[in-house]
Amino acid sequence: MSLLEVDRVSKQFGSLVAVREVSLAVAEGELRAIIGPNGAGKTTFFNLISGFFPPTSGAVRFDGHDITRLPVTRRVALGMARTFQITEIFPELNVYENLRIGAEVTAGYRLRPWLSRGETAEVKRRVEEILEVTRLSAKAGRLVGELAHGDQRAAEIAMALTLKPRLLLLDEPTAGMGDQETYEITRLVRRLHRDGKLTIVLIEHDMRVVFHLADRISVLDQGALLAEGTPKEIAANAAVQAAYLGKAA
């Protein structure tokens, strides 16, 4: 059974159909990339998966549960976490404090005025574990707002990891980055997928990243699913070349 199943979802805003009957099945442990030209409906599709928009029609299932009408918070509790095109972090806090907040909320301590010594130690252990995985340990005391763009993105991914997700949704994780920052984020995503055994779905414009990371690729065009397959199959697909990758020479 697939961890994530999207069954013929559509989203209409007035007369505009942003997503048209798109289906997707992502197996546990898979890394799926979603690509397509600007305006193809990729972010709207992510919003339907993560619960920020309700679909006009169709269904979304996670681990066998129908989550079509569940709010974002319930989806997070089931094991779904997401990052955004624009980095969503607390810039006035340091990296450690950003992660501590996430870890405490996930552990159910959000409304607690104080924590026991054992609870504090457990939160600290969890935060330090994520700092190590994301290679941010040396920058734990830095204000997030002062970090380079690539490190801010890594911090946002680290924040998502505090939610203990089974499915991680990454919306253009390398947007606006130079080559070195793109390389570092690509390495991080690969570690989370291969070493952390996370199921990941990502939207990405950089085809170097997509073809380097993805097990399978789904291509959206004008709100509809144009093609789906392995990186090799997508690279050889004439319709994809025409719509997105550019016609072959």
Secondary structure, DSSP 8 states (H G I E B T S, - for coil): --SEEEEEEEEEETTEEEEEEEEEEE-TT-EEEEE-STTSSHHHHHHHHHTSS--SEEEEEETTEE-TT--HHHHHHHTEEE--SS--S-TTSBHHHHHHHHHHHHTT-TT-S---HHHHHHHHHHHHHHHHHTT-GGGTTSBGGGS-HHHHHHHHHHHHHTT--SEEEEESTTTT--HHHHHHHHHHHHHHHHTS--EEEEE-S-HHHHHHH-SEEEEEETTEEEEEE-HHHHHT-HHHIIIII----
